[in-house]
Amino acid sequence: MVQIAFSDYDKIKVLDIEHENYPSYTIHTLNKIEIKYPKYKFLLLLGEDAFYSIKKWKDYKIIIKKYTIIVYPRIGYFYSTMSPIFNQKKISYLKEAPIIEISSSFIRRNTKKGKNMKHLLHTEVWNYIKKYNFYRNHLI
């Protein structure tokens, strides 16, 4: 579905590196991407909700030390700059970004309830979800 969603964008490449191993850890994904594309510099864009849980991630200290992290605002989240982990030079908070409260879990949850989420998705992604009846009969 990600490949479908980004099919109209020539400068964005969707990789399926995370499908090679389970469980999938961000640190492993980043390491594999660096090996595959050594000439590029990568950064991590995370919603505040995801960043809030970063201390639970495998090797999170390495991720914070090695990668630039851009934190996108979410309603209901605020990180104290008093906490050393959230106050690093490689961590930037987008303060002027519009807050868009759409998440994959929101779309899955509402699709399961029978709500039409077409207006929030690429048309072909919505068609794919409907065709294969995703989220309607599966636990989320």
N, CA, C and O atoms as CSV, one atom per row, in Angstrom:
chain,resi,resn,atom,element,x,y,z
A,1,MET,N,N,0.821,-1.195,0.000
A,1,MET,CA,C,0.000,0.000,0.000
A,1,MET,C,C,0.862,1.254,0.000
A,1,MET,O,O,0.478,2.273,-0.576
A,2,VAL,N,N,2.024,1.187,0.642
A,2,VAL,CA,C,2.921,2.344,0.640
A,2,VAL,C,C,3.432,2.592,-0.773
A,2,VAL,O,O,3.536,3.739,-1.208
A,3,GLN,N,N,3.749,1.521,-1.484
A,3,GLN,CA,C,4.193,1.684,-2.871
A,3,GLN,C,C,3.111,2.335,-3.722
A,3,GLN,O,O,3.409,3.185,-4.562
A,4,ILE,N,N,1.877,1.949,-3.513
A,4,ILE,CA,C,0.764,2.561,-4.245
A,4,ILE,C,C,0.652,4.040,-3.879
A,4,ILE,O,O,0.513,4.887,-4.762
A,5,ALA,N,N,0.710,4.353,-2.594
A,5,ALA,CA,C,0.543,5.724,-2.128
A,5,ALA,C,C,1.587,6.675,-2.697
A,5,ALA,O,O,1.293,7.843,-2.950
A,6,PHE,N,N,2.797,6.182,-2.898
A,6,PHE,CA,C,3.872,7.049,-3.370
A,6,PHE,C,C,4.212,6.845,-4.844
A,6,PHE,O,O,5.237,7.336,-5.318
A,7,SER,N,N,3.370,6.133,-5.559
A,7,SER,CA,C,3.639,5.835,-6.970
A,7,SER,C,C,3.679,7.084,-7.848
A,7,SER,O,O,4.292,7.055,-8.915
A,8,ASP,N,N,3.053,8.161,-7.437
A,8,ASP,CA,C,3.039,9.398,-8.228
A,8,ASP,C,C,4.257,10.285,-8.000
A,8,ASP,O,O,4.387,11.328,-8.642
A,9,TYR,N,N,5.151,9.887,-7.095
A,9,TYR,CA,C,6.293,10.720,-6.724
A,9,TYR,C,C,7.593,10.084,-7.194
A,9,TYR,O,O,8.039,9.075,-6.649
A,10,ASP,N,N,8.188,10.683,-8.206
A,10,ASP,CA,C,9.409,10.131,-8.793
A,10,ASP,C,C,10.609,10.190,-7.859
A,10,ASP,O,O,11.508,9.357,-7.971
A,11,LYS,N,N,10.648,11.151,-6.941
A,11,LYS,CA,C,11.822,11.350,-6.093
A,11,LYS,C,C,11.729,10.625,-4.752
A,11,LYS,O,O,12.603,10.779,-3.899
A,12,ILE,N,N,10.674,9.836,-4.566
A,12,ILE,CA,C,10.525,9.059,-3.335
A,12,ILE,C,C,10.588,7.586,-3.697
A,12,ILE,O,O,9.897,7.120,-4.602
A,13,LYS,N,N,11.428,6.865,-2.972
A,13,LYS,CA,C,11.581,5.436,-3.227
A,13,LYS,C,C,11.121,4.672,-1.988
A,13,LYS,O,O,11.550,4.962,-0.871
A,14,VAL,N,N,10.259,3.711,-2.196
A,14,VAL,CA,C,9.749,2.880,-1.105
A,14,VAL,C,C,10.584,1.614,-1.057
A,14,VAL,O,O,10.740,0.920,-2.062
A,15,LEU,N,N,11.119,1.320,0.118
A,15,LEU,CA,C,11.929,0.119,0.311
A,15,LEU,C,C,11.164,-0.875,1.180
A,15,LEU,O,O,10.380,-0.477,2.042
A,16,ASP,N,N,11.390,-2.150,0.954
A,16,ASP,CA,C,10.728,-3.169,1.775
A,16,ASP,C,C,11.726,-3.902,2.671
A,16,ASP,O,O,11.567,-5.089,2.953
A,17,ILE,N,N,12.726,-3.197,3.102
A,17,ILE,CA,C,13.785,-3.772,3.936
A,17,ILE,C,C,13.229,-4.385,5.216
A,17,ILE,O,O,13.730,-5.412,5.676
A,18,GLU,N,N,12.222,-3.782,5.784
A,18,GLU,CA,C,11.691,-4.275,7.052
A,18,GLU,C,C,10.976,-5.613,6.932
A,18,GLU,O,O,10.738,-6.273,7.944
A,19,HIS,N,N,10.635,-6.021,5.736
A,19,HIS,CA,C,9.946,-7.296,5.553
A,19,HIS,C,C,10.899,-8.491,5.635
A,19,HIS,O,O,10.457,-9.639,5.674
A,20,GLU,N,N,12.177,-8.223,5.660
A,20,GLU,CA,C,13.155,-9.310,5.676
A,20,GLU,C,C,13.291,-9.976,7.038
A,20,GLU,O,O,13.626,-11.158,7.118
A,21,ASN,N,N,13.038,-9.237,8.098
A,21,ASN,CA,C,13.211,-9.780,9.445
A,21,ASN,C,C,12.025,-9.408,10.330
A,21,ASN,O,O,11.400,-8.360,10.167
A,22,TYR,N,N,11.746,-10.285,11.251
A,22,TYR,CA,C,10.730,-9.993,12.252
A,22,TYR,C,C,11.269,-10.424,13.590
A,22,TYR,O,O,11.793,-11.535,13.678
A,23,PRO,N,N,11.183,-9.642,14.627
A,23,PRO,CA,C,10.582,-8.317,14.607
A,23,PRO,C,C,11.465,-7.314,13.881
A,23,PRO,O,O,12.668,-7.521,13.724
A,24,SER,N,N,10.858,-6.244,13.451
A,24,SER,CA,C,11.569,-5.202,12.723
A,24,SER,C,C,11.950,-4.095,13.700
A,24,SER,O,O,11.092,-3.518,14.368
A,25,TYR,N,N,13.235,-3.809,13.774
A,25,TYR,CA,C,13.717,-2.745,14.645
A,25,TYR,C,C,14.240,-1.596,13.790
A,25,TYR,O,O,14.909,-1.822,12.782
A,26,THR,N,N,13.942,-0.387,14.186
A,26,THR,CA,C,14.364,0.793,13.439
A,26,THR,C,C,15.870,0.818,13.248
A,26,THR,O,O,16.343,1.154,12.162
A,27,ILE,N,N,16.629,0.475,14.266
A,27,ILE,CA,C,18.092,0.496,14.153
A,27,ILE,C,C,18.579,-0.451,13.058
A,27,ILE,O,O,19.514,-0.123,12.327
A,28,HIS,N,N,17.952,-1.619,12.939
A,28,HIS,CA,C,18.343,-2.564,11.887
A,28,HIS,C,C,17.987,-2.021,10.509
A,28,HIS,O,O,18.760,-2.155,9.560
A,29,THR,N,N,16.813,-1.409,10.408
A,29,THR,CA,C,16.387,-0.827,9.137
A,29,THR,C,C,17.343,0.284,8.712
A,29,THR,O,O,17.771,0.331,7.558
A,30,LEU,N,N,17.674,1.169,9.634
A,30,LEU,CA,C,18.596,2.265,9.312
A,30,LEU,C,C,19.967,1.741,8.903
A,30,LEU,O,O,20.566,2.252,7.957
A,31,ASN,N,N,20.468,0.737,9.599
A,31,ASN,CA,C,21.767,0.149,9.246
A,31,ASN,C,C,21.739,-0.460,7.847
A,31,ASN,O,O,22.686,-0.287,7.079
A,32,LYS,N,N,20.672,-1.166,7.513
A,32,LYS,CA,C,20.558,-1.780,6.177
A,32,LYS,C,C,20.461,-0.728,5.081
A,32,LYS,O,O,21.046,-0.883,4.009
A,33,ILE,N,N,19.723,0.340,5.351
A,33,ILE,CA,C,19.606,1.418,4.362
A,33,ILE,C,C,20.961,2.080,4.138
A,33,ILE,O,O,21.318,2.377,2.998
A,34,GLU,N,N,21.714,2.313,5.196
A,34,GLU,CA,C,23.044,2.920,5.054
A,34,GLU,C,C,23.982,2.046,4.238
A,34,GLU,O,O,24.771,2.552,3.440
A,35,ILE,N,N,23.900,0.748,4.435
A,35,ILE,CA,C,24.744,-0.183,3.675
A,35,ILE,C,C,24.341,-0.164,2.201
A,35,ILE,O,O,25.195,-0.146,1.314
A,36,LYS,N,N,23.052,-0.169,1.954
A,36,LYS,CA,C,22.553,-0.204,0.575
A,36,LYS,C,C,22.788,1.117,-0.160
A,36,LYS,O,O,22.995,1.121,-1.373
A,37,TYR,N,N,22.757,2.243,0.570
A,37,TYR,CA,C,22.907,3.568,-0.026
A,37,TYR,C,C,23.957,4.379,0.724
A,37,TYR,O,O,23.616,5.349,1.400
A,38,PRO,N,N,25.225,4.000,0.616
A,38,PRO,CA,C,26.280,4.641,1.414
A,38,PRO,C,C,26.550,6.114,1.067
A,38,PRO,O,O,27.146,6.828,1.874
A,39,LYS,N,N,26.134,6.570,-0.086
A,39,LYS,CA,C,26.408,7.955,-0.489
A,39,LYS,C,C,25.371,8.947,0.049
A,39,LYS,O,O,25.535,10.158,-0.104
A,40,TYR,N,N,24.328,8.450,0.664
A,40,TYR,CA,C,23.252,9.315,1.141
A,40,TYR,C,C,23.293,9.468,2.650
A,40,TYR,O,O,23.764,8.589,3.371
A,41,LYS,N,N,22.787,10.610,3.113
A,41,LYS,CA,C,22.642,10.861,4.545
A,41,LYS,C,C,21.154,10.722,4.869
A,41,LYS,O,O,20.305,11.273,4.169
A,42,PHE,N,N,20.850,9.993,5.918
A,42,PHE,CA,C,19.462,9.751,6.281
A,42,PHE,C,C,19.125,10.410,7.607
A,42,PHE,O,O,19.962,10.524,8.502
A,43,LEU,N,N,17.888,10.836,7.704
A,43,LEU,CA,C,17.377,11.360,8.961
A,43,LEU,C,C,16.052,10.679,9.231
A,43,LEU,O,O,15.487,10.013,8.364
A,44,LEU,N,N,15.575,10.855,10.430
A,44,LEU,CA,C,14.371,10.185,10.861
A,44,LEU,C,C,13.300,11.229,11.167
A,44,LEU,O,O,13.525,12.133,11.972
A,45,LEU,N,N,12.147,11.107,10.534
A,45,LEU,CA,C,11.012,11.978,10.802
A,45,LEU,C,C,10.009,11.175,11.614
A,45,LEU,O,O,9.493,10.155,11.157
A,46,LEU,N,N,9.741,11.648,12.828
A,46,LEU,CA,C,8.831,10.946,13.729
A,46,LEU,C,C,7.764,11.885,14.246
A,46,LEU,O,O,8.028,13.061,14.499
A,47,GLY,N,N,6.565,11.369,14.401
A,47,GLY,CA,C,5.532,12.115,15.100
A,47,GLY,C,C,5.898,12.152,16.572
A,47,GLY,O,O,6.592,11.265,17.069
A,48,GLU,N,N,5.430,13.180,17.270
A,48,GLU,CA,C,5.731,13.285,18.701
A,48,GLU,C,C,5.269,12.052,19.452
A,48,GLU,O,O,5.915,11.637,20.415
A,49,ASP,N,N,4.161,11.461,19.028
A,49,ASP,CA,C,3.660,10.274,19.708
A,49,ASP,C,C,4.656,9.123,19.610
A,49,ASP,O,O,4.861,8.398,20.584
A,50,ALA,N,N,5.275,8.951,18.448
A,50,ALA,CA,C,6.291,7.904,18.280
A,50,ALA,C,C,7.569,8.268,19.031
A,50,ALA,O,O,8.179,7.418,19.680
A,51,PHE,N,N,7.970,9.539,18.939
A,51,PHE,CA,C,9.197,9.956,19.608
A,51,PHE,C,C,9.085,9.818,21.121
A,51,PHE,O,O,10.066,9.525,21.805
A,52,TYR,N,N,7.891,10.030,21.628
A,52,TYR,CA,C,7.664,9.913,23.068
A,52,TYR,C,C,8.069,8.532,23.591
A,52,TYR,O,O,8.509,8.401,24.733
A,53,SER,N,N,7.918,7.514,22.759
A,53,SER,CA,C,8.224,6.142,23.190
A,53,SER,C,C,9.621,5.680,22.790
A,53,SER,O,O,9.931,4.497,22.928
A,54,ILE,N,N,10.460,6.566,22.307
A,54,ILE,CA,C,11.756,6.162,21.756
A,54,ILE,C,C,12.640,5.445,22.787
A,54,ILE,O,O,13.477,4.624,22.412
A,55,LYS,N,N,12.466,5.742,24.059
A,55,LYS,CA,C,13.273,5.061,25.080
A,55,LYS,C,C,12.983,3.561,25.141
A,55,LYS,O,O,13.764,2.801,25.714
A,56,LYS,N,N,11.882,3.144,24.563
A,56,LYS,CA,C,11.521,1.723,24.529
A,56,LYS,C,C,12.106,1.015,23.305
A,56,LYS,O,O,12.032,-0.211,23.211
A,57,TRP,N,N,12.678,1.758,22.380
A,57,TRP,CA,C,13.182,1.193,21.137
A,57,TRP,C,C,14.514,0.491,21.360
A,57,TRP,O,O,15.286,0.858,22.246
A,58,LYS,N,N,14.765,-0.511,20.552
A,58,LYS,CA,C,16.049,-1.202,20.576
A,58,LYS,C,C,17.148,-0.219,20.156
A,58,LYS,O,O,17.041,0.439,19.122
A,59,ASP,N,N,18.194,-0.131,20.966
A,59,ASP,CA,C,19.366,0.708,20.681
A,59,ASP,C,C,19.007,2.180,20.418
A,59,ASP,O,O,19.596,2.825,19.552
A,60,TYR,N,N,18.040,2.693,21.174
A,60,TYR,CA,C,17.597,4.069,20.955
A,60,TYR,C,C,18.721,5.082,21.160
A,60,TYR,O,O,18.736,6.124,20.504
A,61,LYS,N,N,19.655,4.796,22.054
A,61,LYS,CA,C,20.753,5.744,22.286
A,61,LYS,C,C,21.630,5.880,21.046
A,61,LYS,O,O,22.126,6.968,20.751
A,62,ILE,N,N,21.821,4.793,20.328
A,62,ILE,CA,C,22.597,4.828,19.081
A,62,ILE,C,C,21.848,5.648,18.034
A,62,ILE,O,O,22.448,6.461,17.329
A,63,ILE,N,N,20.549,5.435,17.936
A,63,ILE,CA,C,19.743,6.187,16.963
A,63,ILE,C,C,19.840,7.677,17.238
A,63,ILE,O,O,20.057,8.464,16.316
A,64,ILE,N,N,19.685,8.072,18.484
A,64,ILE,CA,C,19.736,9.490,18.852
A,64,ILE,C,C,21.116,10.082,18.603
A,64,ILE,O,O,21.231,11.232,18.179
A,65,LYS,N,N,22.151,9.315,18.861
A,65,LYS,CA,C,23.517,9.809,18.675
A,65,LYS,C,C,23.899,9.901,17.193
A,65,LYS,O,O,24.590,10.833,16.779
A,66,LYS,N,N,23.445,8.932,16.407
A,66,LYS,CA,C,23.901,8.798,15.025
A,66,LYS,C,C,23.060,9.551,13.994
A,66,LYS,O,O,23.586,9.979,12.968
A,67,TYR,N,N,21.769,9.716,14.250
A,67,TYR,CA,C,20.872,10.262,13.240
A,67,TYR,C,C,20.238,11.581,13.671
A,67,TYR,O,O,19.967,11.810,14.850
A,68,THR,N,N,20.012,12.430,12.692
A,68,THR,CA,C,19.227,13.624,12.914
A,68,THR,C,C,17.776,13.177,12.986
A,68,THR,O,O,17.306,12.403,12.151
A,69,ILE,N,N,17.074,13.675,13.995
A,69,ILE,CA,C,15.673,13.316,14.174
A,69,ILE,C,C,14.845,14.583,14.103
A,69,ILE,O,O,15.109,15.556,14.808
A,70,ILE,N,N,13.844,14.557,13.247
A,70,ILE,CA,C,12.902,15.660,13.119
A,70,ILE,C,C,11.603,15.182,13.775
A,70,ILE,O,O,11.062,14.140,13.406
A,71,VAL,N,N,11.113,15.945,14.741
A,71,VAL,CA,C,9.913,15.566,15.487
A,71,VAL,C,C,8.752,16.434,15.029
A,71,VAL,O,O,8.781,17.659,15.143
A,72,TYR,N,N,7.728,15.763,14.507
A,72,TYR,CA,C,6.541,16.438,13.988
A,72,TYR,C,C,5.496,16.542,15.096
A,72,TYR,O,O,5.253,15.565,15.804
A,73,PRO,N,N,4.879,17.705,15.255
A,73,PRO,CA,C,3.947,17.900,16.376
A,73,PRO,C,C,2.681,17.047,16.275
A,73,PRO,O,O,2.176,16.771,15.187
A,74,ARG,N,N,2.195,16.645,17.434
A,74,ARG,CA,C,0.919,15.935,17.575
A,74,ARG,C,C,0.163,16.577,18.736
A,74,ARG,O,O,0.773,17.022,19.709
A,75,ILE,N,N,-1.131,16.624,18.636
A,75,ILE,CA,C,-1.950,17.169,19.711
A,75,ILE,C,C,-1.795,16.296,20.947
A,75,ILE,O,O,-1.841,15.068,20.866
A,76,GLY,N,N,-1.612,16.944,22.090
A,76,GLY,CA,C,-1.550,16.215,23.353
A,76,GLY,C,C,-0.160,15.776,23.758
A,76,GLY,O,O,0.000,15.126,24.791
A,77,TYR,N,N,0.848,16.112,22.975
A,77,TYR,CA,C,2.214,15.727,23.314
A,77,TYR,C,C,3.069,16.963,23.444
A,77,TYR,O,O,2.969,17.895,22.647
A,78,PHE,N,N,3.912,16.959,24.461
A,78,PHE,CA,C,4.856,18.049,24.669
A,78,PHE,C,C,6.072,17.470,25.371
A,78,PHE,O,O,5.941,16.791,26.389
A,79,TYR,N,N,7.241,17.734,24.837
A,79,TYR,CA,C,8.462,17.198,25.419
A,79,TYR,C,C,9.201,18.274,26.174
A,79,TYR,O,O,9.483,19.352,25.651
A,80,SER,N,N,9.498,17.967,27.381
A,80,SER,CA,C,10.240,18.895,28.215
A,80,SER,C,C,11.686,18.941,27.743
A,80,SER,O,O,12.346,17.909,27.621
A,81,THR,N,N,12.163,20.136,27.483
A,81,THR,CA,C,13.564,20.274,27.090
A,81,THR,C,C,14.485,20.073,28.301
A,81,THR,O,O,15.708,20.090,28.166
A,82,MET,N,N,13.889,19.883,29.482
A,82,MET,CA,C,14.690,19.612,30.670
A,82,MET,C,C,15.231,18.180,30.649
A,82,MET,O,O,16.255,17.900,31.271
A,83,SER,N,N,14.566,17.291,29.956
A,83,SER,CA,C,15.011,15.914,29.873
A,83,SER,C,C,16.168,15.825,28.876
A,83,SER,O,O,16.003,16.203,27.716
A,84,PRO,N,N,17.324,15.338,29.299
A,84,PRO,CA,C,18.487,15.291,28.407
A,84,PRO,C,C,18.255,14.515,27.110
A,84,PRO,O,O,18.800,14.876,26.067
A,85,ILE,N,N,17.464,13.468,27.167
A,85,ILE,CA,C,17.248,12.683,25.952
A,85,ILE,C,C,16.500,13.468,24.877
A,85,ILE,O,O,16.720,13.247,23.686
A,86,PHE,N,N,15.621,14.378,25.284
A,86,PHE,CA,C,14.853,15.150,24.332
A,86,PHE,C,C,15.527,16.468,23.954
A,86,PHE,O,O,15.004,17.212,23.125
A,87,ASN,N,N,16.661,16.758,24.542
A,87,ASN,CA,C,17.366,18.014,24.312
A,87,ASN,C,C,18.751,17.718,23.738
A,87,ASN,O,O,19.768,17.967,24.384
A,88,GLN,N,N,18.776,17.193,22.541
A,88,GLN,CA,C,20.022,16.837,21.859
A,88,GLN,C,C,20.172,17.730,20.623
A,88,GLN,O,O,19.179,18.200,20.066
A,89,LYS,N,N,21.399,17.955,20.206
A,89,LYS,CA,C,21.642,18.797,19.033
A,89,LYS,C,C,21.044,18.201,17.764
A,89,LYS,O,O,20.629,18.941,16.873
A,90,LYS,N,N,20.995,16.872,17.668
A,90,LYS,CA,C,20.494,16.226,16.457
A,90,LYS,C,C,18.979,16.030,16.466
A,90,LYS,O,O,18.435,15.376,15.577
A,91,ILE,N,N,18.298,16.589,17.457
A,91,ILE,CA,C,16.841,16.474,17.523
A,91,ILE,C,C,16.247,17.854,17.302
A,91,ILE,O,O,16.544,18.796,18.037
A,92,SER,N,N,15.402,17.963,16.279
A,92,SER,CA,C,14.733,19.227,15.966
A,92,SER,C,C,13.227,19.038,16.076
A,92,SER,O,O,12.675,18.028,15.639
A,93,TYR,N,N,12.584,20.024,16.666
A,93,TYR,CA,C,11.133,19.998,16.807
A,93,TYR,C,C,10.529,20.966,15.808
A,93,TYR,O,O,10.883,22.145,15.797
A,94,LEU,N,N,9.633,20.490,14.980
A,94,LEU,CA,C,8.941,21.359,14.035
A,94,LEU,C,C,7.860,22.111,14.803
A,94,LEU,O,O,6.850,21.534,15.205
A,95,LYS,N,N,8.085,23.383,14.997
A,95,LYS,CA,C,7.155,24.162,15.806
A,95,LYS,C,C,6.085,24.858,14.967
A,95,LYS,O,O,4.994,25.141,15.461
A,96,GLU,N,N,6.389,25.128,13.730
A,96,GLU,CA,C,5.450,25.862,12.878
A,96,GLU,C,C,4.711,24.941,11.906
A,96,GLU,O,O,4.028,25.426,11.004
A,97,ALA,N,N,4.833,23.649,12.070
A,97,ALA,CA,C,4.181,22.706,11.161
A,97,ALA,C,C,2.702,22.589,11.484
A,97,ALA,O,O,2.318,22.635,12.653
A,98,PRO,N,N,1.866,22.439,10.461
A,98,PRO,CA,C,0.440,22.237,10.734
A,98,PRO,C,C,0.238,20.879,11.412
A,98,PRO,O,O,0.871,19.891,11.039
A,99,ILE,N,N,-0.630,20.842,12.388
A,99,ILE,CA,C,-0.887,19.596,13.093
A,99,ILE,C,C,-1.996,18.848,12.359
A,99,ILE,O,O,-3.132,19.313,12.276
A,100,ILE,N,N,-1.645,17.699,11.839
A,100,ILE,CA,C,-2.590,16.863,11.107
A,100,ILE,C,C,-2.803,15.597,11.926
A,100,ILE,O,O,-1.894,14.779,12.067
A,101,GLU,N,N,-3.985,15.445,12.452
A,101,GLU,CA,C,-4.266,14.310,13.320
A,101,GLU,C,C,-4.821,13.126,12.527
A,101,GLU,O,O,-5.964,12.710,12.715
A,102,ILE,N,N,-3.994,12.606,11.650
A,102,ILE,CA,C,-4.339,11.402,10.903
A,102,ILE,C,C,-3.211,10.417,11.141
A,102,ILE,O,O,-2.036,10.748,10.980
A,103,SER,N,N,-3.571,9.223,11.518
A,103,SER,CA,C,-2.560,8.190,11.734
A,103,SER,C,C,-3.050,6.894,11.117
A,103,SER,O,O,-4.238,6.732,10.838
A,104,SER,N,N,-2.131,5.987,10.910
A,104,SER,CA,C,-2.513,4.691,10.352
A,104,SER,C,C,-3.470,3.961,11.287
A,104,SER,O,O,-4.398,3.296,10.827
A,105,SER,N,N,-3.250,4.078,12.597
A,105,SER,CA,C,-4.151,3.400,13.538
A,105,SER,C,C,-5.556,4.011,13.475
A,105,SER,O,O,-6.546,3.290,13.605
A,106,PHE,N,N,-5.651,5.325,13.278
A,106,PHE,CA,C,-6.945,5.982,13.124
A,106,PHE,C,C,-7.679,5.431,11.898
A,106,PHE,O,O,-8.872,5.134,11.963
A,107,ILE,N,N,-6.961,5.298,10.790
A,107,ILE,CA,C,-7.565,4.796,9.553
A,107,ILE,C,C,-7.975,3.333,9.715
A,107,ILE,O,O,-9.073,2.953,9.309
A,108,ARG,N,N,-7.108,2.510,10.301
A,108,ARG,CA,C,-7.451,1.086,10.511
A,108,ARG,C,C,-8.671,0.943,11.419
A,108,ARG,O,O,-9.597,0.192,11.115
A,109,ARG,N,N,-8.661,1.660,12.521
A,109,ARG,CA,C,-9.748,1.571,13.502
A,109,ARG,C,C,-11.089,1.963,12.876
A,109,ARG,O,O,-12.092,1.278,13.074
A,110,ASN,N,N,-11.103,3.048,12.132
A,110,ASN,CA,C,-12.354,3.516,11.532
A,110,ASN,C,C,-12.794,2.662,10.349
A,110,ASN,O,O,-13.992,2.500,10.121
A,111,THR,N,N,-11.856,2.119,9.603
A,111,THR,CA,C,-12.196,1.203,8.522
A,111,THR,C,C,-12.843,-0.051,9.097
A,111,THR,O,O,-13.814,-0.568,8.544
A,112,LYS,N,N,-12.301,-0.531,10.206
A,112,LYS,CA,C,-12.874,-1.706,10.862
A,112,LYS,C,C,-14.309,-1.442,11.305
A,112,LYS,O,O,-15.145,-2.346,11.294
A,113,LYS,N,N,-14.590,-0.205,11.695
A,113,LYS,CA,C,-15.944,0.175,12.116
A,113,LYS,C,C,-16.878,0.384,10.925
A,113,LYS,O,O,-18.063,0.665,11.104
A,114,GLY,N,N,-16.343,0.247,9.705
A,114,GLY,CA,C,-17.168,0.413,8.512
A,114,GLY,C,C,-17.226,1.830,7.981
A,114,GLY,O,O,-18.020,2.122,7.087
A,115,LYS,N,N,-16.395,2.718,8.518
A,115,LYS,CA,C,-16.401,4.110,8.063
A,115,LYS,C,C,-15.582,4.242,6.778
A,115,LYS,O,O,-14.606,3.523,6.565
A,116,ASN,N,N,-15.996,5.163,5.944
A,116,ASN,CA,C,-15.316,5.410,4.680
A,116,ASN,C,C,-14.136,6.352,4.917
A,116,ASN,O,O,-14.332,7.506,5.299
A,117,MET,N,N,-12.934,5.876,4.697
A,117,MET,CA,C,-11.717,6.669,4.902
A,117,MET,C,C,-11.099,7.107,3.573
A,117,MET,O,O,-9.964,7.582,3.537
A,118,LYS,N,N,-11.841,6.948,2.501
A,118,LYS,CA,C,-11.347,7.263,1.158
A,118,LYS,C,C,-10.784,8.678,1.053
A,118,LYS,O,O,-9.782,8.899,0.374
A,119,HIS,N,N,-11.419,9.625,1.717
A,119,HIS,CA,C,-11.001,11.027,1.625
A,119,HIS,C,C,-9.635,11.283,2.273
A,119,HIS,O,O,-9.047,12.345,2.071
A,120,LEU,N,N,-9.130,10.325,3.045
A,120,LEU,CA,C,-7.833,10.491,3.709
A,120,LEU,C,C,-6.699,9.738,3.019
A,120,LEU,O,O,-5.541,9.836,3.423
A,121,LEU,N,N,-7.041,8.993,1.983
A,121,LEU,CA,C,-6.058,8.121,1.347
A,121,LEU,C,C,-5.973,8.355,-0.156
A,121,LEU,O,O,-6.891,8.891,-0.778
A,122,HIS,N,N,-4.856,7.942,-0.711
A,122,HIS,CA,C,-4.715,7.866,-2.159
A,122,HIS,C,C,-5.838,6.954,-2.647
A,122,HIS,O,O,-6.092,5.909,-2.048
A,123,THR,N,N,-6.509,7.339,-3.726
A,123,THR,CA,C,-7.658,6.573,-4.225
A,123,THR,C,C,-7.325,5.106,-4.438
A,123,THR,O,O,-8.124,4.235,-4.095
A,124,GLU,N,N,-6.159,4.823,-4.999
A,124,GLU,CA,C,-5.785,3.429,-5.278
A,124,GLU,C,C,-5.501,2.651,-3.991
A,124,GLU,O,O,-5.709,1.439,-3.946
A,125,VAL,N,N,-5.031,3.330,-2.951
A,125,VAL,CA,C,-4.823,2.659,-1.660
A,125,VAL,C,C,-6.171,2.266,-1.084
A,125,VAL,O,O,-6.346,1.144,-0.610
A,126,TRP,N,N,-7.132,3.196,-1.126
A,126,TRP,CA,C,-8.468,2.879,-0.624
A,126,TRP,C,C,-9.078,1.708,-1.407
A,126,TRP,O,O,-9.678,0.812,-0.815
A,127,ASN,N,N,-8.926,1.718,-2.733
A,127,ASN,CA,C,-9.446,0.622,-3.556
A,127,ASN,C,C,-8.799,-0.711,-3.176
A,127,ASN,O,O,-9.472,-1.742,-3.149
A,128,TYR,N,N,-7.517,-0.694,-2.889
A,128,TYR,CA,C,-6.783,-1.895,-2.478
A,128,TYR,C,C,-7.324,-2.417,-1.143
A,128,TYR,O,O,-7.544,-3.618,-0.984
A,129,ILE,N,N,-7.535,-1.513,-0.191
A,129,ILE,CA,C,-8.080,-1.887,1.119
A,129,ILE,C,C,-9.453,-2.521,0.957
A,129,ILE,O,O,-9.750,-3.538,1.583
A,130,LYS,N,N,-10.288,-1.920,0.118
A,130,LYS,CA,C,-11.636,-2.447,-0.109
A,130,LYS,C,C,-11.586,-3.793,-0.844
A,130,LYS,O,O,-12.313,-4.723,-0.497
A,131,LYS,N,N,-10.726,-3.885,-1.856
A,131,LYS,CA,C,-10.640,-5.104,-2.653
A,131,LYS,C,C,-10.263,-6.307,-1.793
A,131,LYS,O,O,-10.839,-7.385,-1.939
A,132,TYR,N,N,-9.301,-6.120,-0.900
A,132,TYR,CA,C,-8.814,-7.228,-0.085
A,132,TYR,C,C,-9.432,-7.245,1.315
A,132,TYR,O,O,-9.033,-8.033,2.172
A,133,ASN,N,N,-10.412,-6.362,1.532
A,133,ASN,CA,C,-11.155,-6.327,2.786
A,133,ASN,C,C,-10.242,-6.188,4.011
A,133,ASN,O,O,-10.480,-6.800,5.052
A,134,PHE,N,N,-9.205,-5.377,3.864
A,134,PHE,CA,C,-8.282,-5.154,4.973
A,134,PHE,C,C,-8.983,-4.483,6.139
A,134,PHE,O,O,-9.872,-3.651,5.958
A,135,TYR,N,N,-8.568,-4.860,7.335
A,135,TYR,CA,C,-8.986,-4.244,8.587
A,135,TYR,C,C,-10.413,-4.542,9.003
A,135,TYR,O,O,-10.766,-4.301,10.157
A,136,ARG,N,N,-11.245,-5.054,8.117
A,136,ARG,CA,C,-12.650,-5.301,8.459
A,136,ARG,C,C,-12.807,-6.563,9.307
A,136,ARG,O,O,-13.615,-6.595,10.235
A,137,ASN,N,N,-12.041,-7.590,8.991
A,137,ASN,CA,C,-12.196,-8.867,9.687
A,137,ASN,C,C,-10.959,-9.267,10.481
A,137,ASN,O,O,-10.842,-10.403,10.941
A,138,HIS,N,N,-10.047,-8.324,10.633
A,138,HIS,CA,C,-8.782,-8.628,11.301
A,138,HIS,C,C,-8.673,-7.804,12.585
A,138,HIS,O,O,-9.181,-6.686,12.677
A,139,LEU,N,N,-8.012,-8.380,13.545
A,139,LEU,CA,C,-7.737,-7.618,14.765
A,139,LEU,C,C,-6.697,-6.561,14.458
A,139,LEU,O,O,-5.776,-6.796,13.676
A,140,ILE,N,N,-6.838,-5.429,15.054
A,140,ILE,CA,C,-5.897,-4.331,14.801
A,140,ILE,C,C,-5.055,-4.119,16.029
A,140,ILE,O,O,-4.191,-3.242,16.041
